[in-house]
């Protein structure tokens, strides 16, 4: 579900309401009360109902008493707080105690020791030879990274030269991220038996330990690469809090180095400086796409302000964005994890619909912004080549012969943009004031957000066979946010003909996600998946109760 800053006019009357989170005490399943974090909490609205908050620190959906009362009124059931309001968002994981464990074991673990160089070299070669991964994740320039490796390994492991901390953390970040990519890890495993196994948590914690030394050095490309790669690693691991911190640091470094400006506006003295700046721009676009995605996942405002950036697309980007990456022979350049133009639309949606500065918009102004953003999204959709172009709606009867992970990410992000744009109509005052002249536009806009959520689930189910293993944390945000929108739609309109179909979608969601996401998950991840499954089961139970209660009331009224 999309979020609205907590300082919205509809939320002022509840500013003193307390938050409830599940206790962390062993064996204690009773909720406890803690005050809301006003700096990070944001209110959830659906069809004029202020349901509660999404909080970066305390989780989502986090229901205020008025949200719980609305659910109770619609379902006749008490809300199972420990299931529906977990300590963190379903798409957010917190790495356990690995950092403390690492610090306690300092006597037996050298914090300055780098991964085995031969193993690093194997992953470096695998990355260089994979055009697909280099296109999606242009995290290094292979030629410049040769120098990074030389700098990192040129001193004894227990001492540093100036600027060497950045190179070392860059090497650590590179190997823990690329070894998590299924294609590259399989390639290295198949080519040799001598590669040392990668302990991802230990190396990530070591990188965090060295971060203070990196930040004491002058801003440099290795530092920007290191922290950008760590941001990607933490995002793919589900650690939203750490991702948020690292993303902000990486962005600041990139701005200090001028990466927010395109090559045509930067001061470049020779071919070498141009090569470095091109790589800086790659890092800028990676951070930009992550930043706009994080704003949706956490409720936090974006770190990158578009007005301070040159958003000129990379040279040739539109020509190569939809090339067949499997069969591409020459190196044409990166396409990045998300379509850059969709990320720009996400940024505009947040700025015009969900920022503090737009909260005073009238219903007419809000609906005007929604229409303009919808037009921009449709313009983007029509610009996509027909064989890649997402349909406005996707159902089980729709086909897509071009399915692959690239189309999965494209579709899910398109439907997410449609959802967040039109779900802003839930904040319109017409819902509360019964303004009949406004309700048609508001209701149709909300219906589009629900249909986009249905399409997300339908497409993910249809594309199950092309989803690669180990992408639980990368993709889980999309189906869960879609399920939350559909859940609220059922509670709002339990007698709607679509409600039974939507309940069926909730029924199959757990099984579908188990088939897709639980493949090759370690035991610690399976534990979290069980929490997600419990969360969906509780949504389904409450939605079913809402439908049954509404039909029972209608039958009673007709007699």
DAWOUR-V463367 format. One record per residue. N is the residue number from 1. RES is the residue in three letters. SS is DSSP state (2 for helix, 1 for strand, 0 for the rest). BURIAL is b if it has 9 or more other C-alpha atoms within 8 Angstrom, else e. D_LAST is the distance of its C-alpha to the last C-alpha in Angstrom with 2 decimals. Layout:
N;RES;SS;BURIAL;D_LAST  N;RES;SS;BURIAL;D_LAST
This chain:
1;UNK;0;e;38.53  2;UNK;0;b;40.77  3;UNK;0;b;41.88  4;UNK;1;b;42.48  5;UNK;1;b;45.35  6;UNK;0;b;44.35  7;UNK;0;e;45.99  8;UNK;0;b;43.35  9;UNK;2;e;42.11  10;UNK;2;e;38.61  11;UNK;2;b;40.18  12;UNK;2;e;42.50  13;UNK;2;e;40.15  14;UNK;2;e;39.89  15;UNK;0;e;43.59  16;UNK;0;e;44.07  17;UNK;0;b;41.29  18;UNK;0;b;42.64  19;UNK;1;b;42.39  20;UNK;1;b;41.51  21;UNK;1;b;43.26  22;UNK;1;b;43.60  23;UNK;0;b;46.69  24;UNK;0;e;49.66  25;UNK;0;e;50.81  26;UNK;0;e;51.28  27;UNK;0;e;48.48  28;UNK;0;e;46.53  29;UNK;0;e;43.03  30;UNK;0;e;41.89  31;UNK;1;b;41.72  32;UNK;1;e;44.22  33;UNK;1;e;44.35  34;UNK;1;e;46.92  35;UNK;0;e;47.35  36;UNK;0;e;46.45  37;UNK;0;e;49.32  38;UNK;0;e;49.25  39;UNK;0;e;51.71  40;UNK;0;b;49.70  41;UNK;1;b;46.02  42;UNK;1;b;43.82  43;UNK;1;b;40.22  44;UNK;1;b;37.54  45;UNK;1;b;35.22  46;UNK;1;b;32.25  47;UNK;0;b;30.32  48;UNK;0;b;31.59  49;UNK;1;e;30.83  50;UNK;1;b;34.02  51;UNK;1;b;33.42  52;UNK;1;b;36.83  53;UNK;1;b;40.29  54;UNK;1;b;42.19  55;UNK;1;b;45.52  56;UNK;0;b;48.70  57;UNK;0;e;49.56  58;UNK;0;b;46.32  59;UNK;1;b;44.18  60;UNK;1;b;40.95  61;UNK;1;b;38.08  62;UNK;1;b;38.94  63;UNK;1;b;35.93  64;UNK;0;b;36.38  65;UNK;2;e;34.00  66;UNK;2;b;31.93  67;UNK;2;b;31.56  68;UNK;2;b;30.58  69;UNK;2;e;28.02  70;UNK;2;b;26.47  71;UNK;2;b;26.33  72;UNK;2;b;24.90  73;UNK;2;e;22.17  74;UNK;2;b;21.26  75;UNK;2;b;21.66  76;UNK;0;b;21.13  77;UNK;0;b;24.64  78;UNK;0;e;28.09  79;UNK;0;e;30.55  80;UNK;0;e;33.34  81;UNK;2;b;36.09  82;UNK;2;b;38.88  83;UNK;2;b;37.31  84;UNK;2;b;35.72  85;UNK;0;b;38.56  86;UNK;0;b;41.80  87;UNK;0;b;45.18  88;UNK;0;b;45.91  89;UNK;0;b;44.21  90;UNK;0;b;43.43  91;UNK;0;b;46.18  92;UNK;0;b;48.69  93;UNK;0;b;51.09  94;UNK;0;e;53.81  95;UNK;0;e;57.03  96;UNK;0;e;57.64  97;UNK;0;e;60.89  98;UNK;2;b;63.23  99;UNK;2;b;65.00  100;UNK;2;e;65.78  101;UNK;2;e;66.83  102;UNK;2;b;69.13  103;UNK;2;e;70.77  104;UNK;2;e;71.33  105;UNK;0;e;73.02  106;UNK;0;b;75.37  107;UNK;0;e;78.42  108;UNK;0;e;77.57  109;UNK;0;e;75.95  110;UNK;0;e;77.98  111;UNK;0;e;75.66  112;UNK;0;b;78.09  113;UNK;0;e;78.38  114;UNK;0;b;77.10  115;UNK;0;e;75.49  116;UNK;0;e;78.02  117;UNK;2;e;79.49  118;UNK;2;e;79.63  119;UNK;2;b;75.90  120;UNK;2;b;75.22  121;UNK;2;e;77.48  122;UNK;2;b;75.53  123;UNK;2;b;72.24  124;UNK;2;b;74.06  125;UNK;2;e;75.38  126;UNK;2;b;71.98  127;UNK;2;b;70.44  128;UNK;2;b;73.25  129;UNK;2;e;72.86  130;UNK;0;b;69.06  131;UNK;2;b;68.48  132;UNK;2;e;64.70  133;UNK;2;b;64.68  134;UNK;2;b;67.33  135;UNK;2;b;65.30  136;UNK;2;b;62.05  137;UNK;0;b;63.74  138;UNK;0;b;67.03  139;UNK;0;b;67.66  140;UNK;0;e;71.46  141;UNK;0;e;74.28  142;UNK;2;e;76.05  143;UNK;2;e;79.50  144;UNK;2;b;78.96  145;UNK;2;b;77.36  146;UNK;2;e;80.66  147;UNK;2;e;82.17  148;UNK;2;b;79.31  149;UNK;2;b;80.03  150;UNK;2;e;83.74  151;UNK;2;b;83.16  152;UNK;2;b;80.73  153;UNK;0;b;83.02  154;UNK;0;e;86.35  155;UNK;0;b;86.65  156;UNK;0;e;86.57  157;UNK;0;b;83.07  158;UNK;0;e;83.72  159;UNK;0;e;85.00  160;UNK;0;b;83.83  161;UNK;0;e;85.53  162;UNK;0;e;84.04  163;UNK;0;b;81.14  164;UNK;2;b;80.93  165;UNK;2;b;77.78  166;UNK;2;b;75.80  167;UNK;2;b;77.25  168;UNK;2;b;76.48  169;UNK;2;b;72.88  170;UNK;2;b;72.54  171;UNK;2;b;73.77  172;UNK;2;b;71.45  173;UNK;2;b;68.42  174;UNK;2;b;69.34  175;UNK;2;b;69.67  176;UNK;2;b;66.48  177;UNK;2;b;64.42  178;UNK;2;b;65.94  179;UNK;0;b;65.99  180;UNK;0;e;62.19  181;UNK;0;e;61.91  182;UNK;2;b;61.29  183;UNK;2;e;63.62  184;UNK;2;b;66.53  185;UNK;2;b;66.17  186;UNK;2;e;66.07  187;UNK;2;b;69.10  188;UNK;2;b;71.12  189;UNK;2;b;70.15  190;UNK;2;e;71.14  191;UNK;2;e;74.44  192;UNK;0;e;75.86  193;UNK;0;e;75.53  194;UNK;0;e;77.50  195;UNK;0;b;74.87  196;UNK;0;e;74.13  197;UNK;0;e;70.42  198;UNK;0;e;68.72  199;UNK;0;e;67.24  200;UNK;2;e;64.79  201;UNK;2;e;63.69  202;UNK;2;b;67.27  203;UNK;2;b;68.60  204;UNK;2;b;65.76  205;UNK;2;b;66.49  206;UNK;2;b;70.19  207;UNK;2;b;69.51  208;UNK;2;e;67.62  209;UNK;2;e;70.58  210;UNK;2;b;72.99  211;UNK;2;b;70.85  212;UNK;2;e;72.62  213;UNK;2;e;75.92  214;UNK;2;b;74.52  215;UNK;0;e;73.40  216;UNK;0;e;76.94  217;UNK;0;b;78.39  218;UNK;0;e;78.59  219;UNK;0;b;75.68  220;UNK;0;b;76.42  221;UNK;2;b;74.86  222;UNK;2;b;74.77  223;UNK;2;b;72.83  224;UNK;2;b;70.31  225;UNK;2;b;69.94  226;UNK;2;b;69.65  227;UNK;2;b;66.83  228;UNK;2;b;64.97  229;UNK;2;b;65.10  230;UNK;2;b;63.98  231;UNK;2;b;61.01  232;UNK;2;b;60.07  233;UNK;2;b;60.60  234;UNK;2;b;58.41  235;UNK;2;b;55.64  236;UNK;2;b;55.77  237;UNK;0;b;55.71  238;UNK;0;b;52.57  239;UNK;0;b;54.47  240;UNK;2;b;52.95  241;UNK;2;e;54.75  242;UNK;2;b;58.17  243;UNK;2;b;57.42  244;UNK;2;b;56.68  245;UNK;2;e;59.98  246;UNK;2;b;62.11  247;UNK;2;b;60.64  248;UNK;2;b;61.63  249;UNK;2;b;65.14  250;UNK;2;b;65.65  251;UNK;2;b;64.58  252;UNK;2;e;67.04  253;UNK;2;b;69.85  254;UNK;2;b;69.15  255;UNK;2;b;69.21  256;UNK;2;e;72.47  257;UNK;0;b;73.98  258;UNK;0;b;72.81  259;UNK;0;b;70.27  260;UNK;0;b;67.87  261;UNK;0;b;70.34  262;UNK;0;b;70.93  263;UNK;0;b;74.38  264;UNK;0;e;75.31  265;UNK;0;e;74.90  266;UNK;0;e;76.33  267;UNK;0;e;80.02  268;UNK;0;b;81.24  269;UNK;0;e;84.97  270;UNK;0;e;85.36  271;UNK;2;e;83.66  272;UNK;2;e;83.00  273;UNK;2;b;81.17  274;UNK;2;b;79.14  275;UNK;2;e;78.18  276;UNK;2;b;77.06  277;UNK;2;b;75.09  278;UNK;2;b;73.32  279;UNK;2;b;72.20  280;UNK;2;b;71.13  281;UNK;2;b;68.95  282;UNK;2;b;67.36  283;UNK;2;b;66.59  284;UNK;2;b;65.25  285;UNK;2;b;62.75  286;UNK;2;b;61.65  287;UNK;2;b;61.08  288;UNK;2;b;59.36  289;UNK;2;b;56.77  290;UNK;2;b;56.18  291;UNK;2;b;55.97  292;UNK;2;b;53.20  293;UNK;2;b;51.27  294;UNK;2;b;51.72  295;UNK;2;b;50.30  296;UNK;2;b;46.98  297;UNK;2;e;47.12  298;UNK;2;b;48.21  299;UNK;0;b;47.04  300;UNK;0;b;50.70  301;UNK;0;e;52.31  302;UNK;0;b;54.72  303;UNK;0;e;58.32  304;UNK;0;e;59.79  305;UNK;0;e;59.67  306;UNK;2;e;59.95  307;UNK;2;e;62.14  308;UNK;2;e;64.83  309;UNK;0;e;64.97  310;UNK;0;b;66.36  311;UNK;0;e;63.45  312;UNK;0;e;65.60  313;UNK;0;e;64.55  314;UNK;0;e;67.26  315;UNK;0;e;69.71  316;UNK;0;e;68.44  317;UNK;2;b;65.03  318;UNK;2;e;63.02  319;UNK;2;e;65.37  320;UNK;2;b;64.95  321;UNK;0;e;61.36  322;UNK;0;b;60.11  323;UNK;0;e;63.20  324;UNK;0;e;62.98  325;UNK;0;e;63.89  326;UNK;0;e;64.69  327;UNK;0;e;67.37  328;UNK;0;b;68.70  329;UNK;0;e;72.45  330;UNK;0;e;73.92  331;UNK;0;e;72.51  332;UNK;0;e;70.76  333;UNK;0;e;69.23  334;UNK;0;b;66.02  335;UNK;0;b;62.41  336;UNK;0;b;60.97  337;UNK;0;e;57.79  338;UNK;0;b;55.43  339;UNK;0;b;55.96  340;UNK;2;b;57.77  341;UNK;2;e;56.06  342;UNK;2;b;52.59  343;UNK;2;b;53.90  344;UNK;2;e;55.09  345;UNK;2;b;51.63  346;UNK;2;b;50.13  347;UNK;2;b;52.68  348;UNK;2;b;51.83  349;UNK;2;b;48.07  350;UNK;2;b;48.72  351;UNK;2;b;51.13  352;UNK;2;b;49.00  353;UNK;2;b;45.49  354;UNK;2;b;45.84  355;UNK;0;b;49.18  356;UNK;2;e;49.56  357;UNK;2;e;51.32  358;UNK;2;b;48.33  359;UNK;0;b;45.71  360;UNK;0;e;46.21  361;UNK;0;e;45.29  362;UNK;0;e;42.83  363;UNK;2;b;39.80  364;UNK;2;e;41.85  365;UNK;2;e;44.82  366;UNK;2;b;42.79  367;UNK;2;b;41.16  368;UNK;2;e;44.66  369;UNK;2;b;46.04  370;UNK;2;b;43.23  371;UNK;2;e;44.00  372;UNK;2;e;47.73  373;UNK;2;b;47.35  374;UNK;2;b;45.08  375;UNK;2;e;47.85  376;UNK;2;b;50.45  377;UNK;2;b;48.51  378;UNK;2;e;48.13  379;UNK;2;e;51.84  380;UNK;2;b;52.62  381;UNK;2;b;50.44  382;UNK;2;e;52.21  383;UNK;2;e;55.57  384;UNK;0;e;54.99  385;UNK;0;e;56.67  386;UNK;0;e;54.24  387;UNK;0;e;54.71  388;UNK;0;b;53.67  389;UNK;0;b;51.18  390;UNK;0;e;47.65  391;UNK;0;e;44.83  392;UNK;0;e;42.36  393;UNK;0;e;39.61  394;UNK;0;b;40.10  395;UNK;0;e;37.87  396;UNK;0;e;38.59  397;UNK;0;e;39.63  398;UNK;0;e;42.20  399;UNK;0;e;45.77  400;UNK;0;e;48.58  401;UNK;0;e;51.91  402;UNK;0;e;53.68  403;UNK;0;b;51.84  404;UNK;0;b;53.86  405;UNK;2;b;53.79  406;UNK;2;e;54.85  407;UNK;2;b;51.91  408;UNK;2;b;49.53  409;UNK;2;b;50.74  410;UNK;2;b;50.74  411;UNK;2;b;47.15  412;UNK;2;b;45.75  413;UNK;2;b;47.59  414;UNK;2;b;46.54  415;UNK;2;b;42.83  416;UNK;2;b;43.38  417;UNK;2;b;44.99  418;UNK;2;b;42.09  419;UNK;2;b;39.67  420;UNK;2;b;41.72  421;UNK;2;b;42.37  422;UNK;2;b;38.79  423;UNK;2;b;37.25  424;UNK;2;b;39.24  425;UNK;2;b;36.65  426;UNK;2;b;34.48  427;UNK;2;b;36.86  428;UNK;0;b;36.23  429;UNK;0;e;35.34  430;UNK;2;b;32.93  431;UNK;2;b;30.30  432;UNK;2;e;30.51  433;UNK;2;e;31.28  434;UNK;0;e;28.75  435;UNK;0;e;31.61  436;UNK;2;e;29.96  437;UNK;2;e;33.39  438;UNK;2;b;34.17  439;UNK;2;b;30.91  440;UNK;2;e;31.53  441;UNK;2;e;34.84  442;UNK;2;b;33.68  443;UNK;2;b;30.61  444;UNK;2;e;32.76  445;UNK;2;b;35.40  446;UNK;2;b;33.08  447;UNK;2;e;31.76  448;UNK;2;b;35.41  449;UNK;2;b;36.04  450;UNK;2;b;33.16  451;UNK;2;b;34.37  452;UNK;2;b;37.89  453;UNK;2;b;36.75  454;UNK;2;b;35.13  455;UNK;2;b;38.43  456;UNK;2;b;40.44  457;UNK;2;b;38.69  458;UNK;2;b;38.84  459;UNK;2;b;42.51  460;UNK;2;b;43.48  461;UNK;2;e;41.96  462;UNK;2;e;43.77  463;UNK;0;b;47.00  464;UNK;2;e;47.00  465;UNK;2;e;50.13  466;UNK;2;e;52.23  467;UNK;0;b;51.35  468;UNK;0;e;54.47  469;UNK;0;b;54.58  470;UNK;0;b;54.64  471;UNK;0;b;52.60  472;UNK;2;e;49.82  473;UNK;2;b;50.71  474;UNK;2;b;51.44  475;UNK;2;e;48.10  476;UNK;2;b;45.52  477;UNK;2;b;44.80  478;UNK;2;b;43.39  479;UNK;2;b;40.62  480;UNK;2;b;39.61  481;UNK;2;b;39.35  482;UNK;2;b;37.33  483;UNK;2;b;34.94  484;UNK;2;b;34.46  485;UNK;2;b;33.59  486;UNK;2;b;31.06  487;UNK;2;b;29.56  488;UNK;2;b;29.08  489;UNK;2;b;27.62  490;UNK;2;b;24.91  491;UNK;2;b;24.06  492;UNK;2;e;24.14  493;UNK;0;e;21.96  494;UNK;0;b;20.05  495;UNK;0;e;17.78  496;UNK;0;e;20.98  497;UNK;2;e;21.97  498;UNK;2;e;25.18  499;UNK;2;b;23.75  500;UNK;2;e;23.63  501;UNK;2;e;27.14  502;UNK;2;b;28.29  503;UNK;2;b;27.08  504;UNK;2;e;29.24  505;UNK;2;b;32.11  506;UNK;2;b;31.84  507;UNK;2;b;31.90  508;UNK;2;e;35.11  509;UNK;2;b;36.76  510;UNK;2;b;38.24  511;UNK;2;e;39.66  512;UNK;2;b;41.01  513;UNK;2;b;42.67  514;UNK;2;b;44.09  515;UNK;2;e;45.73  516;UNK;2;b;47.10  517;UNK;2;b;48.05  518;UNK;0;b;49.02  519;UNK;0;b;51.96  520;UNK;0;e;55.26  521;UNK;0;b;53.77  522;UNK;0;e;55.88  523;UNK;2;e;54.39  524;UNK;2;e;54.01  525;UNK;2;e;51.93  526;UNK;2;b;49.75  527;UNK;2;e;48.90  528;UNK;2;b;47.60  529;UNK;2;b;45.73  530;UNK;2;e;43.89  531;UNK;2;b;42.82  532;UNK;2;b;41.56  533;UNK;2;b;39.65  534;UNK;2;b;38.02  535;UNK;2;b;37.09  536;UNK;2;b;35.34  537;UNK;2;b;33.56  538;UNK;2;b;32.14  539;UNK;2;b;31.01  540;UNK;2;b;29.28  541;UNK;2;e;27.58  542;UNK;2;b;26.23  543;UNK;2;b;25.15  544;UNK;2;b;23.24  545;UNK;2;b;21.52  546;UNK;2;b;20.57  547;UNK;2;b;19.01  548;UNK;2;e;17.10  549;UNK;2;b;15.88  550;UNK;2;b;14.77  551;UNK;2;b;12.78  552;UNK;2;e;11.14  553;UNK;2;e;10.28  554;UNK;2;e;8.98  555;UNK;2;e;6.66  556;UNK;2;e;5.55  557;UNK;2;e;5.57  558;UNK;2;e;3.80  559;UNK;0;e;0.00
